[in-house]
Amino acid sequence: MSNDDEVRIDRALLDRVAARDASAIAALYDRHGRLLFGLILWILCNRSEAEEVLLEVFLRAWTRIETYDAPGVRFPPHHHTGDEECYVISGSLIACGRRLVAGDFHHAEGGSDHGELFTEEGCRMLLVVPPEDYLPPVTG
């Protein structure tokens, strides 16, 4: 299956989540849960914490679906007190002047500032930041 097909499937599932179809969030979990869990476990090195974070990822996808990364979404420039870890799952993201595609990883050191993040075509990503860091609302 091509990356374009994968993105179309994910977008259709996210549209169903927005329509409050619980089977769609389950389908997203089936499609991405294993990969996300492995990445979260690699970052945290703690199985129980990784399980909690994974559940939080899908809970937020369900409760904050209106903010998902559709084409044209932008995160304004921001500051982080702790490290920022970003893993692109599908689509593409422009971060710090670099185009990241599925499988790419971006790290920003704690205490750093960086410019706007945006997606032209839409993307799915795992973004890990300390809970005390403020993430501004998305626009698009």
C-alpha beads as a LAMMPS data file, in Angstrom:
LAMMPS data file: protein, C-alpha beads

140 atoms
139 bonds

1 atom types
1 bond types

-500.0 500.0 xlo xhi
-500.0 500.0 ylo yhi
-500.0 500.0 zlo zhi

Masses

1 110.0

Atoms # bond

1 1 1 0.000 0.000 0.000
2 1 1 1.372 3.438 -0.906
3 1 1 1.975 6.241 1.592
4 1 1 -0.838 8.212 -0.110
5 1 1 -3.224 5.295 0.487
6 1 1 -2.123 5.091 4.130
7 1 1 -2.729 8.826 4.611
8 1 1 -6.174 8.555 2.965
9 1 1 -7.125 5.696 5.288
10 1 1 -5.933 7.616 8.366
11 1 1 -7.793 10.763 7.298
12 1 1 -10.991 8.767 6.756
13 1 1 -10.603 7.203 10.200
14 1 1 -10.003 10.621 11.789
15 1 1 -13.123 11.950 10.071
16 1 1 -15.048 9.046 11.609
17 1 1 -13.523 9.812 15.025
18 1 1 -14.699 13.412 14.608
19 1 1 -18.179 11.980 13.970
20 1 1 -17.773 10.124 17.323
21 1 1 -17.429 6.632 15.816
22 1 1 -15.692 4.626 18.562
23 1 1 -14.781 1.823 16.137
24 1 1 -12.609 4.335 14.232
25 1 1 -10.408 5.106 17.266
26 1 1 -10.041 1.339 17.756
27 1 1 -8.987 1.001 14.111
28 1 1 -6.404 3.784 14.549
29 1 1 -5.080 1.990 17.619
30 1 1 -4.803 -1.242 15.631
31 1 1 -2.967 0.570 12.806
32 1 1 -0.529 2.620 14.909
33 1 1 -0.549 1.416 18.523
34 1 1 2.265 -1.103 18.233
35 1 1 4.657 1.298 16.480
36 1 1 3.821 4.125 18.879
37 1 1 4.246 1.899 21.914
38 1 1 7.690 0.815 20.700
39 1 1 8.766 4.404 20.148
40 1 1 7.378 5.595 23.487
41 1 1 9.047 2.680 25.276
42 1 1 12.348 3.512 23.550
43 1 1 12.078 7.145 24.735
44 1 1 10.903 6.442 28.305
45 1 1 12.627 3.088 28.988
46 1 1 9.754 2.199 31.327
47 1 1 7.022 -0.199 30.202
48 1 1 4.264 0.954 32.560
49 1 1 4.906 4.638 31.795
50 1 1 4.928 3.851 28.066
51 1 1 1.550 2.094 28.399
52 1 1 0.116 5.143 30.193
53 1 1 1.454 7.547 27.555
54 1 1 0.079 5.381 24.731
55 1 1 -3.366 5.387 26.324
56 1 1 -3.133 9.171 26.761
57 1 1 -2.245 9.571 23.065
58 1 1 -5.407 7.778 21.969
59 1 1 -7.547 9.418 24.656
60 1 1 -6.444 12.832 23.383
61 1 1 -7.078 11.758 19.796
62 1 1 -10.659 10.962 20.887
63 1 1 -11.246 14.032 23.075
64 1 1 -9.374 16.634 20.993
65 1 1 -10.058 15.406 17.470
66 1 1 -10.853 18.937 16.305
67 1 1 -7.131 19.784 16.560
68 1 1 -5.787 16.920 14.433
69 1 1 -3.219 17.762 11.772
70 1 1 -5.109 18.388 8.561
71 1 1 -3.475 20.066 5.553
72 1 1 -2.409 23.643 6.302
73 1 1 -2.238 23.283 10.103
74 1 1 0.409 25.433 11.814
75 1 1 1.961 25.501 15.297
76 1 1 3.331 28.987 16.052
77 1 1 6.925 29.520 17.233
78 1 1 7.347 28.313 20.801
79 1 1 9.754 27.691 23.703
80 1 1 10.349 24.433 25.590
81 1 1 11.600 24.092 29.150
82 1 1 12.308 20.406 28.462
83 1 1 13.242 18.332 25.416
84 1 1 10.795 17.989 22.505
85 1 1 10.701 14.689 20.608
86 1 1 8.753 14.492 17.350
87 1 1 8.296 11.338 15.259
88 1 1 6.442 11.627 11.929
89 1 1 4.122 8.666 11.326
90 1 1 2.671 9.685 7.952
91 1 1 2.527 12.723 5.693
92 1 1 5.101 15.471 6.114
93 1 1 5.971 18.247 8.554
94 1 1 8.177 21.313 8.074
95 1 1 10.249 21.826 11.242
96 1 1 13.172 24.251 11.561
97 1 1 13.355 24.635 7.776
98 1 1 13.572 20.858 7.246
99 1 1 10.915 18.680 5.601
100 1 1 10.288 15.603 7.741
101 1 1 8.466 12.596 6.263
102 1 1 7.172 9.312 7.664
103 1 1 9.876 7.708 9.797
104 1 1 11.803 10.934 10.445
105 1 1 12.610 12.071 13.966
106 1 1 13.204 15.608 15.249
107 1 1 14.710 16.538 18.615
108 1 1 14.760 20.024 20.179
109 1 1 16.816 20.583 23.318
110 1 1 15.186 21.848 26.487
111 1 1 15.552 25.606 26.833
112 1 1 15.406 26.077 23.086
113 1 1 13.066 28.121 20.963
114 1 1 12.084 27.181 17.485
115 1 1 10.051 28.601 14.678
116 1 1 6.715 27.623 13.295
117 1 1 5.934 23.981 12.546
118 1 1 3.510 23.351 9.715
119 1 1 2.192 20.752 7.351
120 1 1 1.177 21.432 3.764
121 1 1 -0.355 18.030 3.043
122 1 1 -1.265 16.940 6.582
123 1 1 0.627 14.570 8.839
124 1 1 0.312 12.205 11.769
125 1 1 3.010 12.516 14.395
126 1 1 3.886 11.567 17.913
127 1 1 4.983 14.632 19.849
128 1 1 6.471 14.096 23.307
129 1 1 7.023 17.147 25.511
130 1 1 7.140 17.566 29.287
131 1 1 3.625 18.106 30.690
132 1 1 4.605 21.502 32.083
133 1 1 5.467 22.817 28.620
134 1 1 2.877 24.954 26.931
135 1 1 1.880 23.941 23.438
136 1 1 0.033 26.759 21.695
137 1 1 -3.249 26.046 19.915
138 1 1 -3.043 24.986 16.298
139 1 1 -4.411 27.122 13.501
140 1 1 -5.462 26.131 10.065

Bonds

1 1 1 2
2 1 2 3
3 1 3 4
4 1 4 5
5 1 5 6
6 1 6 7
7 1 7 8
8 1 8 9
9 1 9 10
10 1 10 11
11 1 11 12
12 1 12 13
13 1 13 14
14 1 14 15
15 1 15 16
16 1 16 17
17 1 17 18
18 1 18 19
19 1 19 20
20 1 20 21
21 1 21 22
22 1 22 23
23 1 23 24
24 1 24 25
25 1 25 26
26 1 26 27
27 1 27 28
28 1 28 29
29 1 29 30
30 1 30 31
31 1 31 32
32 1 32 33
33 1 33 34
34 1 34 35
35 1 35 36
36 1 36 37
37 1 37 38
38 1 38 39
39 1 39 40
40 1 40 41
41 1 41 42
42 1 42 43
43 1 43 44
44 1 44 45
45 1 45 46
46 1 46 47
47 1 47 48
48 1 48 49
49 1 49 50
50 1 50 51
51 1 51 52
52 1 52 53
53 1 53 54
54 1 54 55
55 1 55 56
56 1 56 57
57 1 57 58
58 1 58 59
59 1 59 60
60 1 60 61
61 1 61 62
62 1 62 63
63 1 63 64
64 1 64 65
65 1 65 66
66 1 66 67
67 1 67 68
68 1 68 69
69 1 69 70
70 1 70 71
71 1 71 72
72 1 72 73
73 1 73 74
74 1 74 75
75 1 75 76
76 1 76 77
77 1 77 78
78 1 78 79
79 1 79 80
80 1 80 81
81 1 81 82
82 1 82 83
83 1 83 84
84 1 84 85
85 1 85 86
86 1 86 87
87 1 87 88
88 1 88 89
89 1 89 90
90 1 90 91
91 1 91 92
92 1 92 93
93 1 93 94
94 1 94 95
95 1 95 96
96 1 96 97
97 1 97 98
98 1 98 99
99 1 99 100
100 1 100 101
101 1 101 102
102 1 102 103
103 1 103 104
104 1 104 105
105 1 105 106
106 1 106 107
107 1 107 108
108 1 108 109
109 1 109 110
110 1 110 111
111 1 111 112
112 1 112 113
113 1 113 114
114 1 114 115
115 1 115 116
116 1 116 117
117 1 117 118
118 1 118 119
119 1 119 120
120 1 120 121
121 1 121 122
122 1 122 123
123 1 123 124
124 1 124 125
125 1 125 126
126 1 126 127
127 1 127 128
128 1 128 129
129 1 129 130
130 1 130 131
131 1 131 132
132 1 132 133
133 1 133 134
134 1 134 135
135 1 135 136
136 1 136 137
137 1 137 138
138 1 138 139
139 1 139 140
